[in-house]
Each structure stands twice: as structure tokens, then as C-alpha cells.
Amino acid sequence: MNAHSLQNNLNINTHEVLDSLPLATALLSPTGDILFANRFFASGFDVSVEQMYLQNLAQFSEACFQVFSQNVLRFRQGLSVEPFEYQVFGRYYWVMLKPNYSDNGEVQSILLCCSDISNLMHKQIQFEASHLELRRISEKDHLTGLSNRRVFDLKLKHYLYGMTQHTISELTLLLIDIDNFKQMNDLYGQNLGDNVLKALARTLFNVSPIEVAHHIYRIGGEEFAILLPNFSLQQGCEQAEVYRSSVEILGQHFRGQILHELSISVGVVNTQEFMFARSFYELADQALYCAKKGLKNSVYYSTHTECYSYPKQQRCHESCL
């Protein structure tokens, strides 16, 4: 049966019902010829109803025609088609297709109904964007732009769990503290202290390997943490020394603004020593304590029983363990 014959067989009451629906509605032949379209359907393609009459859907949108043809094939195979979301010409639609079968089971025509859900989708997109922005804000330190303590705690647990699943071989943690920062703030004011924190964050980021740059965290005050997945203790100590020496160079920028040298102390621990989150962190903190109580501007690493300076391998004599 051709398109003209199908059109002539439509009852006038069917036209009236379809035209009165508050949905974009059309009746199409299996080959995509438009047997009927109401004004909402036509306006979606920016044409009149008269311009669509007995024309093929492909003339108005090849993409729509391809989707329609794929679903006609499903109907011919005796399969159903669930309502689906579809975007065309910048609008979002909830699309429903209902096939009409002849007595011998052939697809005779397809009723297509589209509900414009653009406003709903735009609100959903805005909501999701707002949610992502709020999440981003909640995970960032507003001063330095680094991830905050909350993210650090989650990542630390994630990597330690990864050790049990063998997704990473080992993990090294660096804890970094700015030497004499409280005195600096008291003497020179918070503005200078904030500038030091921001400059330090940039330096840590800039001298980090690519795979490490996004594992730097400000975990409170003048304290920072860096997670080094798949780094050995030796590699972690070497990277800690890169940070320490880089901050020494950064200190030249602040000469004339502060009387003492800008420096950091670093505590290092590796999962080969301990891999439970709390004890793992405490070992790094103990190594940092040794560095702070010693000469400062230094790197110390922790084992089960002792802390040692790097690279001199001098044992910490503080009762920190």
C-alpha cells in the first residue's frame, strides 16, 4: 500500500484527534513518508504542516530518518521500542513510537509522539552543573586551588585499598610543613603568609612529575601532603628532596620581605613499612616531627622503629616513635 492510499484511508476523526494532541505528533509510513503531522511536529522542523504533507522525513532531518528507520526494523523483527530521549535542532524530546500492523503482521504505519522536554533537560543540566561546581568548591582549598584534606583522606583510603587489590604496587606519602610559618605570619602579616602558601603550592605543582601533579593536597594551615602511587621509599625521598631544594630557590623571591630563609621540612613513609591508613599517616607525621625538631629544611623518612634523615641516613634522636 503506497503513501497516498494510506493517507486516503485515514478517517477524518483521526486527523482531528491527532491535531488536538498537545504533543508533536505524526503518522509515518514504514519508509518514512509523512502521512500526517500536526502543527507542533511541523514547528519542530521550522516548516508548516502543508510543507510536510507526504514528504519524506529524510528531507527534514537525515539523522531523525536514520533513527526512525532503525526502529522500524525492530518493529519488523517483532521487537518493541521503549520510549527514548532524543535531541534535534537544540531541543530535547521524549519520543514514543507505536506501530500499526496489517492483518498479515506487516508494519503498515507508525504513530510518532514527541513530548518537548527541553525546559526540563535544561534545568537538569543546570542542576548537574551547579552540583559539580559545589562539589568542586567543596573539594578545593580556596587559597591555593589544591585539593583539600577531605579529598586527601578519601584518596589515601582509595590507594591503600588499591594495594590490597593489587591495582598499585606500593604507595609513598610525603607530609610537608613550612618552617617557622607561624612566626612569619605574626611578624609580617597574613597577606604575606597567604602569598607564601600560594607560591609554595605553585612550586610543588610545577616540579612534580605529570602523574603526581594532581595528588598534591593542602591539609591544613601550612601543611601539605603528596601521594606518590607506585613510588618506592627511595623514589619518594628523591622527590621530597626536589621539593625541598625547589622551595629554597623560591625563597629568593621573598628576600627583602622576610628576614629568615624560606624552607620546608618533609616526612616520608612507604607502604612497605606500614599500610593501615591511620598508622601509615602517623609514621609520616613522625618523620615530619623529626625534621621539624632537627635542623628543619630537611627530609626524614620513617621505618617501623626509626626515623632517618635523607640523604645522610642519620638517625633521629628525638623520642618520636
C-alpha positions as CSV (number, residue, x, y, z in Angstrom):
1,M,0.0,0.0,0.0
2,N,1.5,3.4,-1.1
3,A,1.6,6.6,0.9
4,H,-1.4,8.1,-1.0
5,S,-3.6,5.1,-0.4
6,L,-2.7,5.1,3.3
7,Q,-3.5,8.8,3.6
8,N,-6.9,8.3,1.9
9,N,-7.8,5.5,4.4
10,L,-7.3,7.8,7.4
11,N,-10.6,8.7,9.0
12,I,-11.2,12.5,9.3
13,N,-11.8,12.0,13.1
14,T,-8.3,10.6,13.4
15,H,-7.0,13.8,11.9
16,E,-8.9,15.8,14.4
17,V,-7.7,13.8,17.4
18,L,-4.1,13.8,16.4
19,D,-4.2,17.6,15.6
20,S,-5.6,18.3,19.0
21,L,-2.9,16.5,20.9
22,P,-0.6,18.8,22.9
23,L,2.3,16.8,21.6
24,A,4.3,16.8,18.4
25,T,2.6,14.0,16.6
26,A,3.0,12.4,13.2
27,L,1.9,9.3,11.3
28,L,4.5,7.9,9.0
29,S,4.8,5.1,6.5
30,P,7.5,2.4,7.2
31,T,9.6,4.2,4.6
32,G,9.4,7.5,6.4
33,D,6.7,9.3,4.3
34,I,4.8,11.7,6.5
35,L,1.1,10.8,6.2
36,F,0.0,13.3,8.8
37,A,1.7,15.8,11.1
38,N,0.2,18.3,13.5
39,R,1.4,21.8,13.9
40,F,3.7,21.0,16.9
41,F,5.5,18.4,14.9
42,A,6.0,20.7,11.9
43,S,7.1,23.6,14.0
44,G,9.9,21.4,15.4
45,F,11.4,21.4,11.9
46,D,10.5,25.1,11.3
47,V,8.1,24.3,8.5
48,S,4.3,24.3,8.0
49,V,2.1,21.2,8.1
50,E,1.4,21.7,4.4
51,Q,5.1,21.6,3.6
52,M,5.5,18.2,5.4
53,Y,2.5,16.5,3.9
54,L,3.5,13.3,2.0
55,Q,7.2,14.3,2.1
56,N,9.8,12.0,3.5
57,L,11.3,12.6,6.9
58,A,14.8,12.4,5.5
59,Q,14.1,15.7,3.7
60,F,13.9,17.5,7.0
61,S,16.4,15.6,9.1
62,E,18.6,12.7,7.9
63,A,19.6,11.9,11.5
64,C,15.9,11.6,12.5
65,F,15.2,9.4,9.5
66,Q,18.1,7.1,10.4
67,V,16.8,6.7,14.0
68,F,13.3,6.1,12.7
69,S,14.4,3.5,10.1
70,Q,16.3,1.6,12.8
71,N,13.2,1.4,15.0
72,V,11.0,0.3,12.0
73,L,13.5,-2.5,11.5
74,R,12.9,-3.5,15.2
75,F,9.2,-3.5,14.7
76,R,9.5,-5.7,11.6
77,Q,11.5,-8.1,13.7
78,G,8.7,-8.3,16.2
79,L,10.6,-6.3,18.8
80,S,9.3,-3.5,20.9
81,V,10.8,0.0,21.2
82,E,10.8,1.7,24.6
83,P,10.2,5.5,24.8
84,F,13.6,7.3,24.5
85,E,15.2,10.7,24.7
86,Y,16.3,12.4,21.5
87,Q,17.9,15.7,20.8
88,V,17.4,17.5,17.5
89,F,17.9,21.2,16.5
90,G,18.9,22.1,20.0
91,R,15.7,20.7,21.6
92,Y,15.2,17.7,23.7
93,Y,12.2,15.3,23.2
94,W,10.8,12.2,24.8
95,V,9.9,10.1,21.8
96,M,7.2,7.3,21.7
97,L,6.7,5.1,18.7
98,K,3.6,2.9,18.2
99,P,3.4,0.6,15.1
100,N,0.2,-0.2,13.3
101,Y,0.2,-3.7,11.8
102,S,-1.8,-5.1,9.0
103,D,-3.8,-8.4,9.3
104,N,-0.8,-10.3,7.9
105,G,1.5,-8.8,10.5
106,E,3.3,-6.3,8.3
107,V,4.1,-2.8,9.6
108,Q,1.6,-0.5,8.0
109,S,2.3,2.8,9.7
110,I,4.0,4.2,12.8
111,L,2.5,6.8,15.1
112,L,5.2,9.1,16.4
113,C,4.6,11.2,19.5
114,C,7.2,13.6,20.9
115,S,7.0,15.5,24.2
116,D,9.2,18.5,24.3
117,I,11.3,18.2,27.5
118,S,13.8,20.9,26.7
119,N,13.0,23.1,29.7
120,L,13.2,20.1,32.0
121,M,16.5,19.0,30.5
122,H,18.0,22.5,30.7
123,K,17.1,22.7,34.3
124,Q,18.6,19.2,34.9
125,I,21.8,20.3,33.1
126,Q,21.9,23.5,35.2
127,F,21.3,21.5,38.3
128,E,24.1,19.0,37.4
129,A,26.4,21.8,36.6
130,S,25.7,23.5,39.9
131,H,26.1,20.2,41.7
132,L,29.5,19.7,40.0
133,E,30.6,23.3,40.9
134,L,29.6,22.9,44.5
135,R,31.4,19.6,44.6
136,R,34.5,21.2,43.1
137,I,34.3,24.0,45.6
138,S,33.9,21.6,48.5
139,E,37.0,19.6,47.4
140,K,39.3,22.6,46.8
141,D,41.3,24.8,49.1
142,H,40.1,28.2,48.2
143,L,43.5,29.9,48.7
144,T,45.9,27.6,46.8
145,G,43.5,25.8,44.4
146,L,44.8,22.5,45.6
147,S,42.6,19.6,46.7
148,N,41.8,19.8,50.4
149,R,42.0,17.5,53.4
150,R,38.7,15.8,52.7
151,V,39.9,14.7,49.2
152,F,43.2,13.6,50.7
153,D,41.6,11.3,53.2
154,L,39.5,9.7,50.5
155,K,42.4,9.3,48.1
156,L,44.6,7.8,50.8
157,K,42.0,5.2,51.6
158,H,41.5,4.6,47.9
159,Y,45.1,3.9,47.3
160,L,45.6,1.7,50.4
161,Y,42.6,-0.3,49.2
162,G,44.2,-0.5,45.8
163,M,47.2,-2.1,47.4
164,T,45.0,-4.9,48.7
165,Q,43.5,-5.3,45.1
166,H,47.0,-5.2,43.5
167,T,46.0,-2.2,41.3
168,I,49.1,-0.4,42.6
169,S,52.3,-2.0,43.8
170,E,53.1,0.5,46.6
171,L,52.4,4.0,47.9
172,T,54.6,6.7,49.3
173,L,53.3,9.6,51.3
174,L,55.0,12.9,51.8
175,L,54.0,15.4,54.5
176,I,55.3,18.9,54.1
177,D,55.4,21.7,56.6
178,I,56.6,25.3,56.1
179,D,59.3,26.1,58.6
180,N,58.7,29.0,61.0
181,F,55.4,29.8,59.3
182,K,53.6,30.9,62.5
183,Q,56.3,33.4,63.3
184,M,56.3,34.6,59.7
185,N,52.5,35.3,59.9
186,D,52.9,37.0,63.3
187,L,55.8,39.2,62.1
188,Y,54.8,40.1,58.6
189,G,51.0,39.6,58.5
190,Q,48.6,37.2,56.9
191,N,48.8,38.7,53.4
192,L,52.5,37.7,53.1
193,G,51.7,34.3,54.6
194,D,48.9,33.8,52.0
195,N,51.3,34.7,49.2
196,V,53.9,32.2,50.5
197,L,51.3,29.5,50.7
198,K,50.1,30.2,47.1
199,A,53.7,30.4,45.8
200,L,54.6,27.1,47.5
201,A,51.6,25.4,46.1
202,R,52.6,26.5,42.5
203,T,56.1,25.4,43.1
204,L,55.1,21.9,44.3
205,F,52.8,21.6,41.3
206,N,55.4,22.8,38.8
207,V,58.2,20.5,39.9
208,S,56.0,17.4,40.2
209,P,56.0,14.6,37.6
210,I,52.9,14.7,35.5
211,E,51.4,11.6,37.3
212,V,51.9,13.3,40.7
213,A,50.8,16.9,40.0
214,H,47.2,16.2,40.8
215,H,48.0,14.4,44.0
216,I,49.1,17.4,46.0
217,Y,46.8,18.5,48.9
218,R,46.7,21.3,51.4
219,I,45.6,19.5,54.5
220,G,45.6,22.4,56.9
221,G,47.4,25.7,57.7
222,E,51.0,25.4,56.4
223,E,50.9,21.7,56.0
224,F,50.7,19.9,52.6
225,A,50.5,16.2,51.6
226,I,51.6,14.5,48.4
227,L,50.6,10.9,47.4
228,L,53.0,9.0,45.2
229,P,51.4,5.8,43.9
230,N,53.9,3.2,42.7
231,F,56.8,5.2,44.1
232,S,59.3,3.3,46.3
233,L,60.7,4.8,49.5
234,Q,63.9,5.8,47.7
235,Q,62.0,7.4,44.9
236,G,59.8,9.2,47.4
237,C,62.8,10.6,49.3
238,E,64.3,11.7,46.0
239,Q,61.1,13.6,45.0
240,A,60.9,15.1,48.5
241,E,64.4,16.4,48.1
242,V,63.4,18.0,44.8
243,Y,60.6,19.8,46.6
244,R,62.9,20.9,49.5
245,S,65.6,22.3,47.1
246,S,62.9,24.0,44.9
247,V,61.5,25.8,47.9
248,E,65.0,27.0,48.8
249,I,65.1,28.6,45.4
250,L,61.6,30.0,45.8
251,G,62.8,31.7,49.0
252,Q,64.9,34.1,46.9
253,H,61.7,35.6,45.6
254,F,60.8,36.6,49.2
255,R,64.2,38.0,50.2
256,G,63.7,41.5,51.5
257,Q,60.2,40.6,52.6
258,I,61.2,38.1,55.4
259,L,64.4,38.1,57.5
260,H,64.8,34.3,57.6
261,E,65.2,31.8,54.7
262,L,62.0,30.2,53.4
263,S,62.2,26.4,53.7
264,I,60.2,23.3,54.3
265,S,60.5,20.1,56.3
266,V,59.3,16.8,54.8
267,G,58.3,13.5,56.3
268,V,58.3,10.4,54.1
269,V,56.8,6.9,54.5
270,N,56.2,4.0,52.2
271,T,53.6,1.2,52.4
272,Q,56.4,-1.4,52.6
273,E,56.7,-0.1,56.2
274,F,53.1,0.1,57.1
275,M,49.9,0.2,55.1
276,F,47.0,0.8,57.5
277,A,45.7,4.3,56.9
278,R,46.0,5.7,60.4
279,S,49.3,4.2,61.3
280,F,50.7,4.9,57.8
281,Y,49.8,8.6,58.2
282,E,51.2,8.6,61.7
283,L,54.6,7.3,60.5
284,A,54.8,10.1,58.0
285,D,53.9,12.6,60.7
286,Q,56.6,11.2,63.0
287,A,59.2,11.6,60.3
288,L,58.0,15.2,59.8
289,Y,58.3,15.7,63.5
290,C,61.9,14.6,63.4
291,A,62.6,17.0,60.5
292,K,61.0,19.9,62.4
293,K,62.8,19.2,65.7
294,G,66.1,18.7,63.9
295,L,67.7,21.2,61.5
296,K,64.4,21.9,59.6
297,N,64.8,22.4,55.9
298,S,65.3,18.7,55.7
299,V,63.8,15.4,54.6
300,Y,63.3,12.5,57.0
301,Y,61.8,9.1,56.3
302,S,60.2,6.7,58.8
303,T,60.5,2.9,59.2
304,H,58.8,0.7,61.8
305,T,61.2,1.7,64.5
306,E,63.3,4.6,63.5
307,C,63.4,7.9,61.5
308,Y,66.4,8.8,59.4
309,S,67.4,11.9,57.5
310,Y,67.8,11.8,53.8
311,P,70.2,11.6,52.1
312,K,72.7,11.5,55.1
313,Q,70.9,8.5,56.8
314,Q,71.3,10.0,60.2
315,R,69.0,8.5,62.8
316,C,66.6,10.9,64.6
317,H,67.4,11.1,68.3
318,E,64.0,12.6,69.2
319,S,61.7,10.3,71.0
320,C,59.1,10.5,68.2
321,L,58.4,6.8,67.7
